[in-house]
């Protein structure tokens, strides 16, 4: 299933930023403000695509240390070109279910606009927890099935897009995170235009805090 999604984004890479410019700009600008990442924190961006989140973050803090991972090499090629003048930003090809790096390596793990594609969400959350420091946090931004239009999009995509997995309600995402050993810190639903209803959720790894 992951291969299907990878093939889709390999084909879309050259036109991705142009086709989704409005959506990307609105959602990621909101996320940067919502996440409030201080410049001394190390960041892992899971399913980073063409590096737009990295670009927005270093516009705020030019020396922010960020690693972006994605399974699409054509998307990563665009991201590397876009951020080539920023040595504190690096990119690696990797699956969200098998993240690179040693344990406890990052202060913040972000996943924006991609969680609905993961066919092994529990494994992804486990990997995020593995690479987080005890004081770290996960920030997820994704479609929210609490919104009527998103419920319709989820129904359509589940029938016509073989790569699409599941668009969650806010409560369902909270439950997934809790079962995976996280504590929800804060959560917010937000609408972008008529169609897109999203949710932002911040959670911390409970076991690491109890047993650092």
C-alpha positions as CSV (number, residue, x, y, z in Angstrom):
1,X,0.0,0.0,0.0
2,X,2.8,2.4,0.8
3,X,4.3,1.7,-2.6
4,X,1.1,3.0,-4.2
5,X,1.3,6.3,-2.3
6,X,5.0,6.6,-3.1
7,X,4.3,6.1,-6.8
8,X,1.5,8.7,-6.7
9,X,3.8,11.3,-5.2
10,X,6.7,10.5,-7.4
11,X,4.5,11.4,-10.3
12,X,3.2,14.5,-8.7
13,X,6.5,15.9,-7.4
14,X,7.2,18.4,-10.2
15,X,3.7,20.0,-10.0
16,X,2.9,19.4,-6.3
17,X,3.8,22.9,-5.0
18,X,1.9,24.7,-7.8
19,X,-1.2,22.5,-7.7
20,X,-1.6,22.7,-3.9
21,X,-0.2,26.1,-3.3
22,X,-3.2,27.6,-1.5
23,X,-3.8,24.5,0.7
24,X,-0.1,24.1,1.6
25,X,0.4,27.8,2.4
26,X,-2.7,28.1,4.6
27,X,-2.3,24.8,6.5
28,X,1.4,24.9,7.1
29,X,1.5,28.6,8.1
30,X,-1.2,27.8,10.6
31,X,0.8,24.8,11.9
32,X,4.0,26.9,12.3
33,X,2.2,29.4,14.5
34,X,0.2,26.7,16.4
35,X,3.2,24.5,17.2
36,X,5.4,27.3,18.6
37,X,8.8,25.6,18.1
38,X,11.6,27.5,19.8
39,X,14.9,27.8,17.7
40,X,16.9,25.6,20.0
41,X,14.7,22.5,19.4
42,X,15.6,19.8,16.9
43,X,12.8,18.9,14.6
44,X,11.9,15.8,12.6
45,X,9.3,16.3,9.9
46,X,7.7,13.0,8.9
47,X,6.4,12.9,5.3
48,X,8.0,16.2,4.6
49,X,7.2,16.3,0.9
50,X,8.8,19.2,-1.0
51,X,10.1,20.8,2.2
52,X,7.6,23.7,2.5
53,X,7.3,23.3,6.3
54,X,11.1,23.4,6.6
55,X,11.2,26.6,4.5
56,X,8.6,28.2,6.8
57,X,10.4,27.2,9.9
58,X,13.8,28.5,8.9
59,X,12.2,31.8,7.8
60,X,11.4,32.3,11.4
61,X,14.6,30.8,12.9
62,X,17.4,30.5,10.3
63,X,19.5,28.1,12.3
64,X,16.7,25.7,13.3
65,X,18.0,22.1,13.1
66,X,15.5,20.1,11.0
67,X,15.5,16.6,9.4
68,X,12.8,15.9,6.8
69,X,11.9,12.4,5.8
70,X,9.8,11.2,3.0
71,X,9.5,8.0,0.9
72,X,9.4,9.9,-2.4
73,X,12.8,10.7,-3.7
74,X,11.5,13.1,-6.4
75,X,9.8,15.1,-3.7
76,X,13.0,15.1,-1.6
77,X,15.0,16.3,-4.6
78,X,12.8,19.4,-4.8
79,X,13.1,19.9,-1.0
80,X,16.9,19.7,-1.1
81,X,17.1,22.2,-3.9
82,X,14.7,24.5,-2.1
83,X,16.8,24.4,1.1
84,X,20.3,23.9,-0.3
85,X,21.4,27.2,1.3
86,X,20.4,26.0,4.8
87,X,23.0,23.6,6.2
88,X,20.9,23.0,9.4
89,X,18.2,21.4,7.3
90,X,18.7,17.8,6.0
91,X,16.5,15.3,4.1
92,X,16.5,11.5,4.1
93,X,14.4,9.0,2.2
94,X,12.6,6.8,4.7
95,X,9.2,5.3,5.6
96,X,7.2,6.8,8.4
97,X,7.0,3.3,9.9
98,X,10.8,3.0,10.0
99,X,12.2,6.4,10.9
100,X,16.0,7.0,10.7
101,X,18.2,7.9,13.6
102,X,18.9,6.7,17.1
103,X,16.4,6.7,20.0
104,X,15.7,10.0,21.8
105,X,17.2,12.2,19.1
106,X,14.5,14.9,18.5
107,X,12.6,17.5,20.6
108,X,9.7,17.8,18.2
109,X,8.3,15.3,15.7
110,X,5.8,16.8,13.2
111,X,3.5,15.1,10.7
112,X,1.5,17.5,8.5
113,X,-1.3,16.5,6.1
114,X,-0.2,12.9,5.8
115,X,-1.5,10.8,8.7
116,X,-4.5,9.7,6.7
117,X,-2.2,7.8,4.3
118,X,-0.6,5.6,6.9
119,X,-1.8,2.0,6.8
120,X,0.2,1.2,10.0
121,X,-0.6,4.2,12.2
122,X,0.3,2.4,15.5
123,X,3.7,1.6,14.1
124,X,4.2,5.2,12.9
125,X,3.3,6.5,16.4
126,X,5.7,3.9,18.0
127,X,8.5,5.1,15.8
128,X,7.8,8.7,16.6
129,X,8.0,7.9,20.3
130,X,11.2,6.0,19.8
131,X,13.0,9.0,18.3
132,X,11.6,11.5,20.7
133,X,13.5,12.8,23.7
134,X,11.8,12.3,27.1
135,X,10.8,15.9,27.1
136,X,9.8,15.9,23.4
137,X,6.4,16.2,21.8
138,X,4.5,15.0,18.7
139,X,2.5,17.5,16.6
140,X,0.1,16.1,14.0
141,X,-2.0,18.1,11.6
142,X,-4.4,16.2,9.4
143,X,-7.9,16.1,7.9
144,X,-10.7,15.8,10.4
145,X,-13.7,13.6,9.8
146,X,-15.7,15.7,12.3
147,X,-16.3,18.1,9.3
148,X,-19.0,17.1,6.9
149,X,-17.1,17.8,3.7
150,X,-14.1,15.8,5.0
151,X,-16.5,12.9,5.7
152,X,-17.5,13.0,2.1
153,X,-13.9,13.3,0.9
154,X,-13.0,10.3,3.1
155,X,-15.8,8.2,1.6
156,X,-14.9,9.1,-2.0
157,X,-11.1,8.6,-1.5
158,X,-11.7,5.2,0.3
159,X,-13.4,4.0,-2.9
160,X,-11.3,5.6,-5.7
161,X,-7.8,6.2,-4.2
162,X,-6.0,2.9,-3.3
163,X,-3.4,4.8,-1.3
164,X,-5.9,6.5,1.0
165,X,-6.3,4.8,4.4
166,X,-8.4,6.6,7.0
167,X,-9.5,10.1,7.8
168,X,-10.0,10.2,11.6
169,X,-12.2,12.2,13.9
170,X,-10.5,14.2,16.6
171,X,-11.6,11.7,19.2
172,X,-10.3,8.7,17.1
173,X,-6.9,10.3,16.7
174,X,-6.8,11.0,20.5
175,X,-7.6,7.4,21.1
176,X,-4.9,6.2,18.8
177,X,-2.3,8.4,20.5
178,X,-3.5,7.4,24.0
179,X,-3.2,3.7,23.1
180,X,0.2,4.3,21.7
181,X,1.4,5.7,25.1
182,X,1.0,9.4,24.6
183,X,-0.8,12.0,26.7
184,X,-2.8,14.7,24.8
185,X,-1.5,18.2,25.6
186,X,-3.8,20.2,23.4
187,X,-6.0,19.9,20.4
188,X,-7.8,22.2,18.0
189,X,-10.1,21.8,15.0
190,X,-9.8,24.5,12.3
191,X,-11.4,25.1,8.9
192,X,-9.5,26.3,5.9
193,X,-11.9,27.7,3.3
194,X,-15.1,25.8,2.5
195,X,-13.6,22.3,2.0
196,X,-10.8,21.7,4.3
197,X,-11.5,20.9,8.0
198,X,-8.4,19.9,9.8
199,X,-7.2,19.1,13.4
200,X,-4.0,19.9,15.1
201,X,-3.0,17.7,18.1
202,X,0.0,17.9,20.4
203,X,0.9,14.9,22.5
204,X,3.8,13.8,24.7
205,X,5.3,10.3,25.3
206,X,4.0,9.3,28.7
207,X,6.3,6.4,29.3
208,X,9.4,8.4,28.5
209,X,8.4,11.1,31.0
210,X,7.8,8.5,33.7
211,X,11.0,6.6,32.9
212,X,13.4,9.0,31.3
